[in-house]
């Protein structure tokens, strides 16, 4: 009986964390460096999941930042931070939050570091992204899906 309990034990592991893609652009350099620095930051997040096999998933966290100063684009940064995760013996209800919240939460500090390094190497003041509540974002995503489903059901 102990073997049956061990066989059904949930197993989560990180196989790999890596930067899948990145982009840094300073379309108005060098002019932007001579202007007064009054940054306005536009910050966007996205996630994408690919199932690699029955229990292995690639999760990609996309961080996109556009910074303008006096209506002039100073820089654009996009980072696709990815990880390969094994989720064994999780139910369908558990896999969603793991891939939609828990894994992106693991990836975010890596993406945050890449963004900070790119911005500094681009000649701009360091940009430190604030922590993100991925649980709340995942909850909002589920709520949007429910509203869309309710909307499409009312049309039929």
Short mmCIF file of the C-alpha atoms (twelve columns), coordinates in Angstrom:
data_MODEL
# 
_entry.id   MODEL 
# 
loop_
_atom_site.group_PDB 
_atom_site.id 
_atom_site.type_symbol 
_atom_site.label_atom_id 
_atom_site.label_alt_id 
_atom_site.label_comp_id 
_atom_site.label_asym_id 
_atom_site.label_seq_id 
_atom_site.Cartn_x 
_atom_site.Cartn_y 
_atom_site.Cartn_z 
_atom_site.pdbx_PDB_model_num 
ATOM 1   C CA . UNK A 1   0.000   0.000  0.000   1 
ATOM 2   C CA . UNK A 2   2.900   2.366  0.669   1 
ATOM 3   C CA . UNK A 3   4.055   1.834  -2.910  1 
ATOM 4   C CA . UNK A 4   0.623   2.920  -4.226  1 
ATOM 5   C CA . UNK A 5   0.757   6.135  -2.173  1 
ATOM 6   C CA . UNK A 6   4.266   6.912  -3.445  1 
ATOM 7   C CA . UNK A 7   3.229   6.189  -7.047  1 
ATOM 8   C CA . UNK A 8   0.456   8.810  -6.819  1 
ATOM 9   C CA . UNK A 9   2.554   11.446 -5.060  1 
ATOM 10  C CA . UNK A 10  2.595   14.775 -6.900  1 
ATOM 11  C CA . UNK A 11  5.963   15.637 -8.367  1 
ATOM 12  C CA . UNK A 12  6.976   19.056 -9.598  1 
ATOM 13  C CA . UNK A 13  10.421  19.772 -10.979 1 
ATOM 14  C CA . UNK A 14  12.179  22.451 -12.959 1 
ATOM 15  C CA . UNK A 15  14.150  20.873 -15.791 1 
ATOM 16  C CA . UNK A 16  15.482  24.087 -17.304 1 
ATOM 17  C CA . UNK A 17  15.101  27.870 -17.125 1 
ATOM 18  C CA . UNK A 18  16.334  29.870 -20.114 1 
ATOM 19  C CA . UNK A 19  15.924  33.043 -22.129 1 
ATOM 20  C CA . UNK A 20  14.153  31.974 -25.317 1 
ATOM 21  C CA . UNK A 21  14.153  35.328 -27.095 1 
ATOM 22  C CA . UNK A 22  14.963  38.945 -26.326 1 
ATOM 23  C CA . UNK A 23  14.901  42.280 -28.050 1 
ATOM 24  C CA . UNK A 24  16.135  45.722 -27.082 1 
ATOM 25  C CA . UNK A 25  15.625  48.762 -29.299 1 
ATOM 26  C CA . UNK A 26  16.534  52.421 -28.863 1 
ATOM 27  C CA . UNK A 27  14.888  53.924 -31.950 1 
ATOM 28  C CA . UNK A 28  15.681  57.538 -31.036 1 
ATOM 29  C CA . UNK A 29  19.286  57.206 -29.893 1 
ATOM 30  C CA . UNK A 30  21.409  59.271 -29.574 1 
ATOM 31  C CA . UNK A 31  18.886  62.129 -29.541 1 
ATOM 32  C CA . UNK A 32  17.008  60.652 -26.552 1 
ATOM 33  C CA . UNK A 33  20.134  60.862 -24.362 1 
ATOM 34  C CA . UNK A 34  20.294  64.636 -24.809 1 
ATOM 35  C CA . UNK A 35  16.708  65.281 -23.725 1 
ATOM 36  C CA . UNK A 36  15.300  65.699 -20.226 1 
ATOM 37  C CA . UNK A 37  14.581  62.249 -18.764 1 
ATOM 38  C CA . UNK A 38  10.886  61.982 -17.849 1 
ATOM 39  C CA . UNK A 39  10.091  58.290 -18.344 1 
ATOM 40  C CA . UNK A 40  6.611   56.873 -18.786 1 
ATOM 41  C CA . UNK A 41  6.593   53.064 -18.644 1 
ATOM 42  C CA . UNK A 42  4.122   50.786 -20.432 1 
ATOM 43  C CA . UNK A 43  4.417   47.235 -19.045 1 
ATOM 44  C CA . UNK A 44  2.729   44.118 -20.459 1 
ATOM 45  C CA . UNK A 45  2.879   40.453 -19.486 1 
ATOM 46  C CA . UNK A 46  1.793   37.333 -21.286 1 
ATOM 47  C CA . UNK A 47  2.203   33.591 -20.921 1 
ATOM 48  C CA . UNK A 48  2.162   30.703 -23.333 1 
ATOM 49  C CA . UNK A 49  2.262   26.979 -22.540 1 
ATOM 50  C CA . UNK A 50  3.339   24.137 -24.829 1 
ATOM 51  C CA . UNK A 51  2.843   20.523 -23.780 1 
ATOM 52  C CA . UNK A 52  6.080   18.690 -24.631 1 
ATOM 53  C CA . UNK A 53  4.864   15.276 -23.495 1 
ATOM 54  C CA . UNK A 54  2.374   13.820 -21.029 1 
ATOM 55  C CA . UNK A 55  3.888   15.438 -17.919 1 
ATOM 56  C CA . UNK A 56  6.399   17.954 -19.324 1 
ATOM 57  C CA . UNK A 57  5.494   21.527 -20.268 1 
ATOM 58  C CA . UNK A 58  7.312   24.555 -21.620 1 
ATOM 59  C CA . UNK A 59  6.032   27.786 -20.066 1 
ATOM 60  C CA . UNK A 60  7.012   31.057 -21.731 1 
ATOM 61  C CA . UNK A 61  6.613   34.339 -19.878 1 
ATOM 62  C CA . UNK A 62  6.687   37.349 -22.212 1 
ATOM 63  C CA . UNK A 63  7.572   40.709 -20.684 1 
ATOM 64  C CA . UNK A 64  7.175   43.721 -22.973 1 
ATOM 65  C CA . UNK A 65  8.151   47.220 -21.877 1 
ATOM 66  C CA . UNK A 66  7.966   50.463 -23.814 1 
ATOM 67  C CA . UNK A 67  9.448   53.546 -22.182 1 
ATOM 68  C CA . UNK A 68  8.753   57.029 -23.530 1 
ATOM 69  C CA . UNK A 69  10.115  60.361 -22.437 1 
ATOM 70  C CA . UNK A 70  8.211   63.462 -23.554 1 
ATOM 71  C CA . UNK A 71  6.243   61.409 -26.110 1 
ATOM 72  C CA . UNK A 72  9.454   60.097 -27.673 1 
ATOM 73  C CA . UNK A 73  10.146  56.373 -27.480 1 
ATOM 74  C CA . UNK A 74  13.304  55.900 -25.450 1 
ATOM 75  C CA . UNK A 75  13.460  52.103 -25.637 1 
ATOM 76  C CA . UNK A 76  11.514  48.924 -26.164 1 
ATOM 77  C CA . UNK A 77  12.350  45.677 -24.389 1 
ATOM 78  C CA . UNK A 78  10.810  42.273 -24.970 1 
ATOM 79  C CA . UNK A 79  11.967  39.180 -23.131 1 
ATOM 80  C CA . UNK A 80  10.627  35.658 -23.549 1 
ATOM 81  C CA . UNK A 81  11.767  33.857 -20.415 1 
ATOM 82  C CA . UNK A 82  11.012  30.147 -20.594 1 
ATOM 83  C CA . UNK A 83  11.170  27.074 -18.450 1 
ATOM 84  C CA . UNK A 84  10.633  23.378 -18.858 1 
ATOM 85  C CA . UNK A 85  8.610   21.946 -15.983 1 
ATOM 86  C CA . UNK A 86  7.549   18.426 -15.047 1 
ATOM 87  C CA . UNK A 87  4.152   18.068 -13.394 1 
ATOM 88  C CA . UNK A 88  3.421   14.464 -12.536 1 
ATOM 89  C CA . UNK A 89  0.250   13.157 -10.836 1 
ATOM 90  C CA . UNK A 90  -1.510  16.531 -10.815 1 
ATOM 91  C CA . UNK A 91  -5.220  16.675 -11.625 1 
ATOM 92  C CA . UNK A 92  -6.500  18.769 -14.543 1 
ATOM 93  C CA . UNK A 93  -7.815  21.313 -12.011 1 
ATOM 94  C CA . UNK A 94  -4.358  21.576 -10.428 1 
ATOM 95  C CA . UNK A 95  -2.371  21.794 -13.667 1 
ATOM 96  C CA . UNK A 96  -4.053  25.060 -14.762 1 
ATOM 97  C CA . UNK A 97  -2.949  27.107 -11.738 1 
ATOM 98  C CA . UNK A 98  0.486   25.471 -11.752 1 
ATOM 99  C CA . UNK A 99  1.129   26.456 -15.391 1 
ATOM 100 C CA . UNK A 100 -0.794  29.744 -15.282 1 
ATOM 101 C CA . UNK A 101 0.498   31.113 -11.973 1 
ATOM 102 C CA . UNK A 102 3.114   29.034 -10.167 1 
ATOM 103 C CA . UNK A 103 5.502   28.542 -13.130 1 
ATOM 104 C CA . UNK A 104 5.327   32.181 -14.337 1 
ATOM 105 C CA . UNK A 105 6.067   33.216 -10.743 1 
ATOM 106 C CA . UNK A 106 9.267   31.153 -10.922 1 
ATOM 107 C CA . UNK A 107 10.235  32.681 -14.291 1 
ATOM 108 C CA . UNK A 108 9.548   36.326 -13.434 1 
ATOM 109 C CA . UNK A 109 12.716  37.037 -11.377 1 
ATOM 110 C CA . UNK A 110 14.833  35.778 -14.281 1 
ATOM 111 C CA . UNK A 111 12.974  37.995 -16.762 1 
ATOM 112 C CA . UNK A 112 13.245  40.920 -14.333 1 
ATOM 113 C CA . UNK A 113 17.022  40.505 -14.189 1 
ATOM 114 C CA . UNK A 114 17.336  40.298 -17.998 1 
ATOM 115 C CA . UNK A 115 15.269  43.496 -18.395 1 
ATOM 116 C CA . UNK A 116 17.340  45.338 -15.802 1 
ATOM 117 C CA . UNK A 117 20.615  44.293 -17.434 1 
ATOM 118 C CA . UNK A 118 19.466  45.170 -20.970 1 
ATOM 119 C CA . UNK A 119 18.217  48.606 -19.950 1 
ATOM 120 C CA . UNK A 120 21.436  49.443 -18.089 1 
ATOM 121 C CA . UNK A 121 23.600  48.193 -20.971 1 
ATOM 122 C CA . UNK A 122 21.482  50.311 -23.305 1 
ATOM 123 C CA . UNK A 123 22.667  53.423 -21.440 1 
ATOM 124 C CA . UNK A 124 19.491  54.127 -19.469 1 
ATOM 125 C CA . UNK A 125 18.839  54.286 -15.718 1 
ATOM 126 C CA . UNK A 126 18.239  50.848 -14.217 1 
ATOM 127 C CA . UNK A 127 14.653  49.613 -14.475 1 
ATOM 128 C CA . UNK A 128 13.534  47.313 -11.665 1 
ATOM 129 C CA . UNK A 129 10.149  45.738 -12.296 1 
ATOM 130 C CA . UNK A 130 7.821   45.505 -9.310  1 
ATOM 131 C CA . UNK A 131 6.716   42.056 -8.144  1 
ATOM 132 C CA . UNK A 132 3.677   40.632 -9.920  1 
ATOM 133 C CA . UNK A 133 0.764   38.758 -8.315  1 
ATOM 134 C CA . UNK A 134 0.402   35.897 -10.802 1 
ATOM 135 C CA . UNK A 135 -2.344  34.297 -8.685  1 
ATOM 136 C CA . UNK A 136 -4.508  37.393 -9.174  1 
ATOM 137 C CA . UNK A 137 -3.695  37.570 -12.902 1 
ATOM 138 C CA . UNK A 138 -4.591  33.900 -13.344 1 
ATOM 139 C CA . UNK A 139 -7.856  34.485 -11.460 1 
ATOM 140 C CA . UNK A 140 -8.684  37.412 -13.766 1 
ATOM 141 C CA . UNK A 141 -7.909  35.229 -16.781 1 
ATOM 142 C CA . UNK A 142 -10.306 32.520 -15.546 1 
ATOM 143 C CA . UNK A 143 -12.989 35.129 -14.893 1 
ATOM 144 C CA . UNK A 144 -12.615 36.483 -18.446 1 
ATOM 145 C CA . UNK A 145 -12.925 32.969 -19.865 1 
ATOM 146 C CA . UNK A 146 -16.106 32.391 -17.832 1 
ATOM 147 C CA . UNK A 147 -17.581 35.685 -19.029 1 
ATOM 148 C CA . UNK A 148 -16.747 34.836 -22.645 1 
ATOM 149 C CA . UNK A 149 -18.321 31.400 -22.246 1 
ATOM 150 C CA . UNK A 150 -21.443 32.940 -20.692 1 
ATOM 151 C CA . UNK A 151 -21.619 35.493 -23.521 1 
ATOM 152 C CA . UNK A 152 -21.344 32.850 -26.233 1 
ATOM 153 C CA . UNK A 153 -23.962 30.659 -24.490 1 
ATOM 154 C CA . UNK A 154 -26.460 33.522 -24.363 1 
ATOM 155 C CA . UNK A 155 -26.122 34.081 -28.105 1 
ATOM 156 C CA . UNK A 156 -27.126 30.493 -28.940 1 
# 
